[in-house]
Amino acid sequence: MNVFTYGRHCSGYEHPVRPRRLVDRYPAVRWVAANLVLGVVCVVSLWWLLTHMGVLHPVSNLIALVAYAGSATLLLLPHAAKWVARHLPRD
């Protein structure tokens, strides 16, 4: 038997298929990367709102406020759901 013809050895051994992407090998990377990006967006938009540059541009203030509210909500939502499930009665 030939390994190249049948795709496996005559003993039945198959070469393990390795995932190609980092996310397939480590599923937590997607969660960490998403939280890191949301954290950076949150910090940068808060920095923009609290600096003098934010005072000069009212339209970008609105965009920064929406980005801040959205990223902070998405960052805190899992923690808030755990807190609600733990502290509220289950009637």
N, C-alpha and C positions, 0 to 999 in steps of 0.2 A: 504494500500500500504506500501511496505517496501522500505526504502531508499537503502538498500543493493541490493535488487533484481532489481529495475528499475533504480538506479543511480540518482534519484532525488526525491524530496518530492512530495506528492500528490498535493500541491499547485502550483507546477511548478518550485519551487526554485531549482537551481542547485548550487552546491558548485563551487566557482570560481577556475579555474585551475591556479595554481601559476607556473610560469616558474621556472625551477630548477637552471638554470645557472645565474650567476651575469650579464653576457653579454646580456642575454635575457631581464632582468629587466631594465638594464641601457645600452642602445646601445652606449652611448658616452664613455664607459669604454674601448671599443676596440680601439677607436681612440686615447684616452689619453695614453693607454698602448703602442700602436705602436709608438707614438711620443716620449714617454719616453725612450723606447728601442733604437730608432734611435738616440736620443740625447746622450744617454750613449755611444753608439758605436762611434758616432762622437767625443765626448770628449776624450774617451780612445784612439782612433786611432790618434788623434792630439797630445795627450800627448806622445804616443809612437814615433811619428815622431820627436818631439821636444826635446826628452831626449837623453842622451848619449847611452842608450841601443839600440835605433833605428839605431845609426851609426854603431854599431857592426854587425848587421844582415841585409844584403841587401835584402834577400828574404822576410823577415817579413816586411821590409820597403815597399816593393811593395804591400803586402797584406794589410798593414795598409793604404796605400795611396788609394787603390781601395775601401776599407771599408769607408774611410773618404769621398771620392768623392761620393760614392753611398748613404751614409746616409745623407750627407749634401744636395744632390740633392733631395732626397725624402722628407726631412724636408722643404726645401724651395720651392718646386714645387707648392703647393697650394697657397702660398702667391704670387709667381711670376705670376701665372695664374690670380689671382684677380687683380694684378697691371696691367697686359697687357690688360685685359678686360676693365679696368677703363680708361687707358691713351691712348690707341691706337685708331685711328679713325676706324669707322665701314663702310668703303666704300665697 
